[in-house]
Amino acid sequence: MLVFIARRLAISSLTLLAATFIMFFLVALSGDPLADLRESSLPDAPRLMEARIAAMHLDEPIPVRYFSWLTGIFQGDLGVNKAGTTVSSLLAGAMASTLKLVVVATVLAAVIGIAIGIVSALRQYSSFDHGITFAAFVCFSLPVFWVATMLKQFVAIEFNDWLRDPFIPLPVILAIALAAGLIWASVYNGDRKGKLTAFGIGLVVTAVILFALSASRWFADPGLGFPFILVVGLATAAGVAVLVAGVDHLQPMYAALGAAGVGALLYYPLQPMLIAPSVLTLLGLFVVAGLVSAAIGWQFGGLLRRQAIPLAVFSGLFVAAMIFMDRLLEAWDGYARALKGRPVATIGAETPNFLGNFWQTTLDSGMHLMLPTLALILVGLASHSRYSRASMLEVMNQDYVRTARAKGLPERTVIIKHAFRNGMIPITTILALDFAGVFGGAVITETVFGWRGMGKMFEVGLREVDPMPVMGFFLVTGTSIVVWNMLADIAYAYLDPRIRLS
């Protein structure tokens, strides 16, 4: 394996070197970097032109300029752009903005898309499968700039207008409840009577919840509260425990329920620490929650501690995340008033000159992230769900899966331990490419929402015929592709023992 990785690194490095050579030539030949000064009527335009020629080495042949750039790379110098700003400083700011925007969207799209694809494969040709297939193809065919524009119009502008009087009309409640009932009916895997029952329950429960939220004006001053956190935390812990460990042995479920219960009971004692916390304080609380949950899993897990500890940690961190979200929502009213009733942002990474407490500034960052993240998730969700569905369907028809069923193993064990692990091998390639593309940013999304990230830096460099920022972008993205492909190879060996043996 080490020899294989070393060989792949050598080949990838040579490929990256050749690609940088071609890219440098293409950018250098794509236009005239002095065009703006040639058309300028400024009296010192000739002097500025000579200074730019000297700074960009335009009086040298392109191959000489390329090798000068390559020599600077090995010395830690990425050059300067047309304005004289170092590319290193441009990359630092652009990467921070891009990672904040794209990483969250990529992770959520991958997790949700894979989960939906697996369920769709297990319910092949059901109403749920047909609905997911239709929705996936619709989302996949939508242009990202159109999705972004629609989100700005209806999720930002129209929603901000609605927040002035957050009352949900009865026809809207009925329409949403009807859609929720249809979704629950499609998820239910049973006969027609069961589907009708699921449809009715989903419709009624959704209608009651929406009516209560509208009557209480919850959207004007939202929050979760202790009862909600306790009930949802225990229900989630029980559901995940049944899914992962089953009901034959209850020790993992007891561990998960114990961690969720302890976390919820700490809701009130933690409130003084959450009035004005720091990032380090919150990180410390999450670490303590994980350690305490792991101890609960070890105590209640018995002989099944290998399953109980991860379940307990997940349950404890999930409740901790809900407590964090509850405290964040409590800052909503003050944040909305500070922004004059327009809390959902449409452009930029933060509100200029906004001064608020920790929770309000965190909420401000989240509101600026929401729309571009939704746009990227909707587009990426479709491809992940389709790839994971196809991969799982292929695996489910393999001989070893049929053998596992013939041996009498529970269906949950067959799916999770046999089919899912092997079905992830093709998905690993897609995930590696997606995470490698994270560093390249999202050019269209960043442009629509006014984010100055890697994609915007690349676009500006191309438009202004400025090779140095483009090459800095290309170097970062190319290196990330090489690294993530190596990680994908290592993941193959972990998922499939045959690769390790070969």
ABEGO torsion letter per residue (X at the ends): XAAAAAAAAAAAAAAAAAAAAAAAAAAAAAEBAAAAAAABABAAAAAAAAAAAAAAGAABBAAAAAAAAAAAAAAGBAEBBAAGBBAAAAAAAAAAAAAAAAAAAAAAAAAAAAAAAAAAAAABGBAAAAAAAAAAAAAAABBAAAAAAAAAAAAAAAAAAAAABBBBBAAAAAAAAAAAAAAAAAABBBBAAAAAAAAAAAAAAAAAAAAAAAAAGAAABBEAEAAAAAAAAAAAAAAAAAAAAEAABAAAAAAAAAAAAAAAAAAAAAAAAAABBBAAAAAAAAAAAAAAAAAAAAAAAEAAAAAAAAAAAAAAAAAAAAAAAAAAAAAAAAAAAAAGGBABBABEABBBGBBBBAAAAAAAAAAAAAAAAAAAAAAAAAAAAAAAAAAAAAAAABAAAAAAAAAGBBAAAAAAAAAAAAAAAAAAAAAAAAAAAAAAEBAAAAAAAGBBBAAAAAAAAAAAGBAAAAAAAAAAAAAAAAAAAAAAAAAAAAABAAAAAX
